[in-house]
Amino acid sequence: MSIHKKLFEIQKNIGKLTKDSDNPFFKSKYADINQLIELTNPLFHEAGLMVLQPIAGNALKTQIFDVETNEVIESSLDLPQGNDPQKIGSAITYYRRYTLKALLNLQEEDDDGNKGANKNPNGSAEPEDKKPWMTEIQFNSYLALINKGEKWMSKLSNKLNMKKVYRETLQSAETKYKPKT
């Protein structure tokens, strides 16, 4: 399968990023690089793809590399000039996030418009869901328990928000579990 077909399959399963980090300077929220990596890495690895983000010259490159075919898709942005390592480090993190989002054509939930309309992201006028988001560590722990035959999905749905891929994987594992005899 070509790298383009693999990326197409990944795009169908990613869903939207959640603006989970605060930017105190602009008094806004954004989806940070760690959430993006946590969301995409399992999908990339399953498809035989690897993401590299090297700095070459004065540019940050984001490369999606197919480990089977050696095909590469790449995006790059020139880094700002300056002598302040903190500002350059911040720019690198910012550019890493945006070049990867651009390559994958990812969306973020638009919580700003929803707050202005007094509605939550699903469009209802009910209060916004304040449940925490499931982390990758929690996902792996609950998957291990479900794979041992424990039923967790109804409890988890009431306790945590989950990314689409986490929910589908856990539901599938719980549905398909068959005790060993």
Number of C-alpha atoms within 10 A of each C-alpha: 9 11 21 13 11 17 18 12 13 18 15 8 15 18 16 15 19 19 17 13 13 13 9 8 6 7 7 12 16 16 18 18 18 11 17 18 15 12 22 19 14 15 21 19 13 11 19 15 23 16 19 14 18 13 15 11 9 11 16 21 22 25 20 23 19 22 14 12 12 10 14 16 14 15 17 19 16 14 17 12 9 8 8 8 9 9 12 15 12 11 15 21 14 13 22 22 19 20 20 25 16 12 15 16 10 15 14 13 17 16 17 14 12 17 12 9 11 15 16 19 16 11 11 11 12 10 9 15 11 9 12 11 14 16 17 14 9 11 17 13 12 18 20 14 15 21 17 15 17 13 18 15 16 9 9 15 12 9 14 15 17 17 19 13 16 18 17 13 13 22 17 12 20 20 12 12 14 11 8 6 3
